[in-house]
Each structure stands twice: as structure tokens, then as C-alpha cells.
Amino acid sequence: MGLFRRSPEQVRSRQDAAIADFWSWWSTVGHDQAAAVFDDDARTPQDLDAFATAVARKIDPLGLAFETGPGRVARHVLVVTAAGDPDLRELAQRWLTAAPAPDDAFEYAAFRQPVADPSGTSLRFGDTVVDIASMTVVPQVDGRQVHVSVSHPAFAGAPEEVRGQVTFLFLDALLGEEAVEAGIGAVTWTGDPQPDGIPILGLPALVESARRGLPEADNAL
């Protein structure tokens, strides 16, 4: 007996149904609950966990990831993203296309957004805190992309998967996920000092110059 496989049309139909279910829930329940949580300065970790669990349950059929943060035209942004998986990028865009118009509380995006002021950004894994201000990068401009070797002292004792995860989370915070996908080429990481490294906070200007084909990208090295 052969295994049953869904046709591409069936897969897309199930995805469309999950997208419609998400936005139905969001418009009737999720939006107001989320606004109440994120506008409340007295919110608790339990409040955030309850919201995260509800969103995760709704997007689980899509296989996408999500996060929230400060918005640009609204107070908050809800991001549902392919998290770097090119096979899911079109699906994330379909989710965004079905989104309602932004309002005072929420706007929506299919790429992680850059942090407005990333200089104070830090991440904790275990008992170790990695701060972006202590991170350096050796950039190599290659046409309109920049290959990067990223270093932080805390990487010396960190597992390889943690180094990679922290590196990409910082790049997304610094540049935004869309610019990382378009403007960053090969990415490596190390716990060793890099004498030729520059502060990673200077990377956005270099990536922007390379993407626009400006000579400043070459002159910055």
C-alpha cells in the first residue's frame, strides 16, 4: 500500500485555512489580549507566556516563528517569520498579505525588524551574558554582499549551536532579518580575538553601502 501524500493544492489549502484561522482569532481575541499585555507596565512573565503560547498554537500548523517588539507606526509589531528558511518565506509573506491594516496598537511584518538602538542589546545563555557592544566583526565585501566573521569573548566556552544562534539573533537585531538575508553572505563565529575586527555596531553602514554598490564599502576596510 502506497503512502498518501497531499498534493501542492491540498498543502496550500491547509495553509490558507491556518492563516485565515489565525487572523480570525487575532481580530476577535488575540489583538485585544496582546495590547492589554504589552501596554501594561505591570505585566508578569506569566502574562507573556500565556500570550506566546496562544500565538504559537495558532501558527504551529504553518511552521513559522514569531516575535514581538516596538513598532514604527504602531506601539507594537507582531512579526511572523520564516526564520531564515527560504522554503517558508513565501508562506510568511502570504500570512502578512492577509493581515489587517495597522492600528495604534499593532503593525505586522514578515521579517524580524532591526532594533532602533541596538547598542544596549544583550542575550543570556545559561549563566553567560553576551552584549553586542563587545562583539567585533571582520567584514569582507563581495560585490553587494558582506561576508562576516563575528567574535565575542563569551563564545570561547559556548557550544557551537549557541554561538551560531546568538550570532544570527544579533545580526537580525542590528540589521533586520530582510537585510541579513539580502546583504550578508557567509557567516562564521569565533571566541578568539580578531585583531583586524571592527565593532559590530558599525556593520549596518557597511552593509548598506555594499547593497547600494557604493565605494564606501571598499574604503571602510
C-alpha positions as CSV (number, residue, x, y, z in Angstrom):
1,M,0.0,0.0,0.0
2,G,1.5,3.4,-1.0
3,L,1.7,6.3,1.4
4,F,-0.8,9.1,0.9
5,R,0.8,12.4,0.0
6,R,-1.1,15.7,-0.1
7,S,-0.9,17.5,-3.4
8,P,0.6,21.0,-3.5
9,E,-3.0,22.3,-3.9
10,Q,-4.0,20.5,-0.7
11,V,-1.0,21.8,1.2
12,R,-1.7,25.3,0.1
13,S,-5.4,24.9,1.0
14,R,-4.4,23.8,4.5
15,Q,-2.0,26.7,4.9
16,D,-4.6,29.2,3.7
17,A,-7.1,27.8,6.3
18,A,-4.5,28.1,9.0
19,I,-3.7,31.7,8.0
20,A,-7.4,32.5,8.0
21,D,-7.9,30.9,11.4
22,F,-5.0,32.9,12.8
23,W,-6.4,36.3,11.6
24,S,-9.9,35.3,12.8
25,W,-8.6,34.6,16.3
26,W,-6.5,37.7,16.2
27,S,-9.3,40.0,15.2
28,T,-11.7,38.6,17.8
29,V,-9.5,37.8,20.7
30,G,-5.7,38.0,20.2
31,H,-5.3,41.6,19.3
32,D,-7.0,43.0,22.4
33,Q,-5.4,40.5,24.7
34,A,-1.9,41.3,23.2
35,A,-2.5,45.0,23.5
36,A,-3.5,44.6,27.1
37,V,-0.4,42.6,27.9
38,F,2.1,44.8,26.2
39,D,0.6,48.1,27.3
40,D,0.6,47.0,30.9
41,D,3.7,48.0,32.7
42,A,2.8,45.6,35.5
43,R,2.6,42.6,33.2
44,T,4.1,39.4,34.5
45,P,6.2,36.7,32.9
46,Q,3.0,34.5,33.2
47,D,1.1,37.1,31.1
48,L,3.8,37.0,28.4
49,D,3.9,33.2,28.5
50,A,0.2,32.9,28.1
51,F,0.2,35.2,25.0
52,A,3.2,33.4,23.5
53,T,1.5,30.1,24.0
54,A,-1.7,31.3,22.3
55,V,0.2,32.7,19.3
56,A,2.4,29.6,19.0
57,R,-0.6,27.3,19.0
58,K,-2.2,29.3,16.1
59,I,1.0,29.5,13.9
60,D,2.1,25.9,14.6
61,P,0.3,24.5,11.6
62,L,2.3,26.9,9.4
63,G,5.8,26.0,10.8
64,L,6.7,29.7,11.2
65,A,8.3,31.6,14.1
66,F,7.1,34.8,15.7
67,E,8.3,37.6,17.9
68,T,7.1,41.0,19.1
69,G,8.7,44.3,19.7
70,P,8.3,48.1,19.5
71,G,6.6,49.2,16.3
72,R,7.4,52.0,13.9
73,V,3.9,53.3,13.2
74,A,2.1,51.5,16.0
75,R,3.1,50.9,19.6
76,H,4.0,47.2,18.9
77,V,4.9,45.0,16.0
78,L,3.9,41.3,15.6
79,V,6.4,39.5,13.4
80,V,5.7,36.1,11.9
81,T,8.8,35.0,10.0
82,A,10.3,32.1,8.1
83,A,13.3,32.4,10.4
84,G,15.8,32.1,7.6
85,D,14.1,29.1,5.9
86,P,13.8,30.1,2.2
87,D,11.2,27.4,1.7
88,L,8.9,29.2,4.1
89,R,9.5,32.8,3.0
90,E,6.5,32.8,0.6
91,L,4.2,31.4,3.2
92,A,5.3,34.1,5.7
93,Q,4.5,36.7,3.0
94,R,1.1,35.2,2.5
95,W,0.4,35.5,6.2
96,L,1.4,39.2,6.0
97,T,-0.7,39.8,2.9
98,A,-3.8,38.6,4.8
99,A,-3.0,40.9,7.8
100,P,-5.4,43.8,8.7
101,A,-4.2,47.4,8.4
102,P,-2.0,48.6,11.2
103,D,-3.7,50.5,14.0
104,D,-2.5,52.4,17.1
105,A,-1.6,49.2,18.9
106,F,-0.1,46.8,16.3
107,E,1.6,46.7,13.0
108,Y,2.7,43.5,11.3
109,A,5.8,42.2,9.5
110,A,7.2,39.0,7.9
111,F,10.8,39.8,8.7
112,R,12.4,40.5,12.1
113,Q,12.9,44.2,12.5
114,P,16.1,45.9,13.4
115,V,16.3,47.3,16.9
116,A,16.1,51.1,17.0
117,D,19.1,51.4,19.3
118,P,20.9,48.1,19.4
119,S,23.9,49.3,21.4
120,G,22.4,48.0,24.7
121,T,21.2,44.7,23.3
122,S,22.4,41.6,25.2
123,L,21.5,37.9,25.3
124,R,21.8,35.4,28.0
125,F,22.5,31.7,27.6
126,G,23.0,29.8,30.8
127,D,24.9,32.0,33.3
128,T,26.6,33.9,30.5
129,V,25.5,37.3,29.1
130,V,26.7,38.3,25.6
131,D,26.5,42.0,24.9
132,I,26.5,43.3,21.4
133,A,28.8,46.3,22.3
134,S,31.6,43.9,23.0
135,M,31.2,42.0,19.7
136,T,33.6,42.5,16.8
137,V,33.4,41.6,13.2
138,V,35.8,41.1,10.3
139,P,33.9,42.1,7.2
140,Q,34.8,41.1,3.7
141,V,32.9,42.9,0.9
142,D,32.0,40.7,-2.0
143,G,30.0,42.6,-4.6
144,R,26.8,43.6,-2.9
145,Q,27.1,41.3,0.0
146,V,29.4,41.3,3.0
147,H,30.8,38.1,4.5
148,V,31.4,38.3,8.2
149,S,33.4,36.6,10.9
150,V,31.9,37.5,14.3
151,S,33.8,37.3,17.6
152,H,32.8,37.7,21.3
153,P,34.9,36.6,24.3
154,A,32.0,34.6,25.7
155,F,32.0,32.4,22.6
156,A,35.2,30.7,23.8
157,G,33.3,28.5,26.2
158,A,30.0,28.3,24.4
159,P,28.6,25.3,22.4
160,E,28.8,25.7,18.7
161,E,25.0,25.8,18.2
162,V,24.7,28.6,20.8
163,R,27.4,30.6,19.1
164,G,25.5,30.4,15.8
165,Q,22.2,31.2,17.3
166,V,23.5,34.2,19.2
167,T,25.3,35.5,16.1
168,F,22.2,35.4,13.9
169,L,20.0,36.9,16.6
170,F,22.4,39.8,16.9
171,L,22.7,40.3,13.2
172,D,18.9,40.3,12.9
173,A,18.7,42.9,15.8
174,L,21.3,45.0,14.2
175,L,20.3,44.9,10.5
176,G,16.8,43.4,10.4
177,E,16.2,39.9,9.0
178,E,15.5,41.2,5.5
179,A,18.8,43.0,5.3
180,V,20.6,39.9,6.7
181,E,19.2,37.7,4.0
182,A,19.9,40.1,1.2
183,G,23.2,41.8,2.4
184,I,25.1,39.2,4.5
185,G,26.9,36.4,2.8
186,A,28.9,33.7,4.6
187,V,28.8,34.0,8.4
188,T,31.3,32.5,10.8
189,W,31.9,33.0,14.5
190,T,34.8,32.5,17.0
191,G,35.7,33.1,20.6
192,D,39.2,34.1,19.6
193,P,40.3,37.8,19.4
194,Q,40.3,39.3,15.9
195,P,43.0,42.0,15.7
196,D,41.5,43.3,12.4
197,G,38.0,43.3,13.8
198,I,35.8,46.4,14.0
199,P,32.9,46.9,16.4
200,I,29.8,45.1,15.0
201,L,27.8,48.2,15.7
202,G,29.5,49.7,12.6
203,L,28.3,46.9,10.3
204,P,24.9,48.4,9.2
205,A,26.5,51.3,7.4
206,L,29.0,49.0,5.6
207,V,26.2,46.6,4.6
208,E,24.1,49.4,3.3
209,S,27.0,50.8,1.2
210,A,27.7,47.4,-0.3
211,R,24.0,46.8,-1.1
212,R,23.9,50.1,-2.9
213,G,27.2,49.5,-4.7
214,L,28.9,52.5,-3.1
215,P,32.7,52.8,-3.0
216,E,32.5,53.5,0.8
217,A,32.1,49.7,1.3
218,D,35.5,49.1,-0.1
219,N,37.0,52.1,1.6
220,A,35.7,51.0,5.0
221,L,38.0,48.0,5.2
